[in-house]
Amino acid sequence: MSAAQDRLFREMPETEAREVVEAARREYFAACARYEGAADAYNRIWHGALRPAPAPVDWKARFQGYADAARAELLSDDPNDTNKYFKREARDRRFDAVVSAAREIKPMPEAIADRIVQSYVANLSVIKNRAEAEGLKLDPDNFMMP
């Protein structure tokens, strides 16, 4: 970004600046998707394997399964289930003290569990988006397995 563009961007109202950044982000991801589709078609033609591309992964459903399992662990009366939650790599560590304290108050209030699980799913999405932006192929069967 040139100095003039940088100055213009900094003088822009915050809402406008956010809209510009969001539009640039959407265009970047759309361009990545177009490139990936073209590269996939080229590779299938070049290698003579005109087999269909694999079916797209329903990440939303997969994340919902992870969320349901995490919620069950948090609401469980069994301390071993709560310990399983601490092995999840994508958990929001800000809530670790809350989860530890909630072991004493069984069952954990559902509103607290829902907030913790919501943050967990958001972290999963961030990790997935970063990996895709870096061009990594994600294995849906082994993605952030607890």
C-alpha positions in Angstrom: 0.0 0.0 0.0 1.4 3.4 -1.0 1.8 6.2 1.5 -1.1 8.1 -0.1 -3.4 5.1 0.1 -2.3 4.5 3.7 -3.1 8.1 4.7 -6.5 7.9 2.9 -7.3 4.6 4.7 -6.4 6.1 8.1 -8.5 9.2 7.6 -11.5 7.1 6.6 -14.3 6.6 9.1 -14.0 3.3 11.0 -17.2 1.8 9.6 -16.1 2.6 6.0 -12.6 1.2 6.7 -14.2 -2.1 8.0 -16.3 -2.3 4.9 -13.3 -1.9 2.7 -11.3 -4.5 4.6 -14.3 -6.9 4.5 -14.7 -6.4 0.7 -11.0 -7.0 0.2 -11.2 -10.2 2.3 -14.2 -11.5 0.4 -12.5 -10.8 -2.9 -9.3 -12.6 -1.7 -11.2 -15.7 -0.7 -13.2 -15.7 -3.9 -10.0 -15.4 -5.9 -8.5 -18.3 -3.9 -11.5 -20.4 -4.6 -11.4 -19.6 -8.4 -7.7 -20.5 -8.5 -8.2 -23.7 -6.6 -11.0 -24.8 -9.0 -8.9 -24.0 -12.0 -5.8 -25.7 -10.6 -7.9 -28.8 -9.7 -9.3 -29.0 -13.3 -5.9 -28.6 -14.8 -4.4 -31.3 -12.7 -7.2 -33.7 -13.4 -6.9 -33.1 -17.2 -3.1 -33.1 -17.2 -2.8 -36.4 -15.3 -5.4 -38.0 -17.5 -7.6 -38.7 -14.5 -10.9 -37.2 -15.4 -12.5 -38.6 -12.3 -14.9 -36.3 -10.4 -13.5 -34.2 -7.6 -14.3 -35.4 -4.1 -17.5 -34.2 -2.6 -17.2 -31.0 -0.5 -17.0 -31.4 3.2 -19.9 -30.1 5.2 -17.8 -28.3 7.8 -20.8 -26.8 9.5 -22.2 -30.2 10.3 -18.8 -31.5 11.4 -18.3 -28.6 13.7 -21.8 -29.1 15.1 -20.8 -32.7 16.0 -17.7 -31.4 17.7 -19.8 -28.8 19.6 -22.3 -31.4 20.7 -19.5 -33.6 22.1 -17.8 -30.7 23.9 -21.2 -29.6 25.4 -21.8 -33.1 26.6 -18.4 -33.2 28.2 -19.0 -29.9 30.0 -22.4 -30.8 31.3 -21.5 -34.4 32.4 -21.4 -35.3 36.0 -18.3 -37.5 35.4 -15.0 -35.6 36.1 -13.3 -37.8 33.4 -15.6 -36.3 30.8 -14.7 -32.8 31.9 -11.0 -33.7 31.7 -11.6 -34.7 28.0 -12.6 -31.1 27.4 -9.2 -29.9 28.5 -7.6 -32.1 25.8 -9.3 -30.2 23.0 -6.7 -28.2 21.2 -9.1 -25.5 19.9 -10.7 -24.8 23.3 -10.7 -21.2 24.5 -8.3 -21.3 27.3 -9.8 -18.2 28.8 -12.6 -20.4 30.1 -10.3 -23.1 31.7 -10.7 -21.5 35.2 -14.5 -21.4 34.8 -14.6 -25.1 33.7 -12.3 -26.1 36.6 -14.5 -24.2 39.1 -17.7 -25.6 37.6 -16.6 -29.1 38.3 -17.6 -28.3 41.9 -21.0 -27.0 40.9 -22.6 -29.9 39.1 -24.3 -29.6 36.8 -22.7 -26.7 35.0 -25.2 -24.0 34.1 -26.3 -24.5 30.5 -25.8 -20.8 29.6 -22.1 -21.0 30.6 -21.6 -24.3 28.7 -23.2 -22.8 25.6 -20.9 -19.7 25.7 -17.8 -22.0 26.1 -18.9 -24.2 23.2 -19.7 -21.2 21.0 -16.2 -19.9 21.6 -14.8 -23.4 20.8 -16.6 -23.6 17.5 -15.4 -20.1 16.6 -11.8 -21.2 17.3 -12.3 -24.2 15.0 -13.5 -22.0 12.2 -10.6 -19.7 12.6 -8.1 -22.6 12.5 -9.8 -24.0 9.4 -9.9 -20.7 7.6 -6.2 -20.0 8.3 -5.2 -23.5 7.1 -7.2 -23.0 3.9 -5.8 -19.5 3.4 -2.3 -21.0 3.6 -3.2 -23.6 1.0 -3.2 -26.6 3.3 -5.5 -29.5 2.4 -7.5 -30.5 5.5 -8.4 -34.0 6.2 -12.0 -33.8 7.5 -11.6 -37.1 9.4 -8.6 -36.0 11.4 -9.3 -32.3 11.7 -8.7 -31.2 15.3 -9.8 -34.5 16.8 -10.3 -34.2 20.5 
